[in-house]
Amino acid sequence: MDPAERLKHVAILGAAGKMGRGITLLMALEMARMKQLPEYRDKTFVLHAVDTSHEALQGLLNYLKTQVLKSAERNIVALRKGYSFRQDLIENHEIVQQYLWDVISLVNPVSSVSAARGSQIVFEAASEDVDLKVALLGELKSHNPDTWFFTNTSSIPISQLDREAALEGNIAGLHFYNPPAVQKLVEIASAETTREEVTQMALYLARVLGKKVAISADVPGFIGNGHFMRELLYAVEMAEQAGESLCQGICQVNTVTQDFLLRPMGIFQLMDYVGIDVCRHILKVMNPHFPNEQLHSHLLDTMYERNLKGGQHPDGTQKPGFFSYHKTTPVEVYDLDQDKYVPLDTLDQHCQEVLGPLPVSFMPWKALIRNPEKEKHLKEYFSELQGMQNQGAQLAISYLKQSSAIASRLVDTKVAGSPGVVNLVLELGFFHAYGPINDLIN
């Protein structure tokens, strides 16, 4: 079968969630593009957007309308060419409105999984819960044995889902990074049982959606969370030892990982962004598969028990976790001993005094990634950093060595095929300015 033929009948499970809505947008735009091709103009395309909440589905439609309009305005020249067969569309605004209608009309928002039963392709973006995923995938497989499944799991082995849902190899991991519509990276993983044509379809989808691909072995956590989960555990350990209090330690390690290591946000802010509850659950999935490691955090358990879970509100603002936020900017840090948030500005001066100055060649992350001489600057910066004796520099070097060791282990255990693949995941998936496997430090 022509791969494009399968895209005429697609379903997204968990379509209104943070990941699902981005995947829904990408697929709707791709299906609309195909509908403009002469060979598909008379074909029927359907994209079932499945979620349990009617309110969330309405929010999905609003999100799609906003994003499709933005896409149309950015790509009006290409749209003019795509609609050249429509002599009635003359003005730009007419083309934009037609495109909006063509994209949105493909989407069928439904709250019942049964609507997806006839789909040739199903994207699964449900919560990171094995039992839930198995139940959803197994139900659809029982009604249509020919369905191909692409799961967005970031931690559960594909072989486990295949086996427990009895999918007979019709599944591959196609993990989009958040937000899917913006992120350039997808992580693809296949089980030994995955059919070759399903893997090839995953690669085809990544290509037509304009994504860079990182191939991972079918190991819990894969490459991205295989690194991130182990790194965050090291950050927690470092924070517990770094400051006079855990509150101060969190501030110090967050500052070190953002400023001294030239990242877009510190590691504790990143945990908040991903969701403390999500990080905790991924660790819970991974831990039984690595008996020689302790992939568990009592600190994350405590935060979860106190209902401080992080994540985002529907409008994109950040929910409280290790920090509380004004929109997306941290303004307070949580003090576990006092069971309350304290202003960051009361700790910043002490944190700066303890950590010491940044290298003279310091450049903020946003400026660094736009710098045409980024690689040269990185070598100069880390050379200077290694020559400094203040606590911030020493913590940064120690942290970077641990990050590199974690990454190298992923290569040594063949989770990733090469150092370059790990670096690709960290640079694109986590927006790092450099990969963890490098020659920046001795």
Helices and strands as residue ranges (DSSP letters): H 3-6, E 9-13, H 18-35, G 38-40, E 46-50, H 54-74, H 76-82, H 92-104, E 107-110, G 113-116, E 121-124, H 130-143, E 148-151, H 158-164, E 171-176, E 185-189, H 196-208, E 212-216, H 224-242, H 246-255, I 256-260, H 267-274, H 276-286, G 287-289, H 298-305, E 323-326, E 329-335, E 340-343, H 345-355, H 365-369, H 374-386, H 391-412, H 419-424, I 425-429
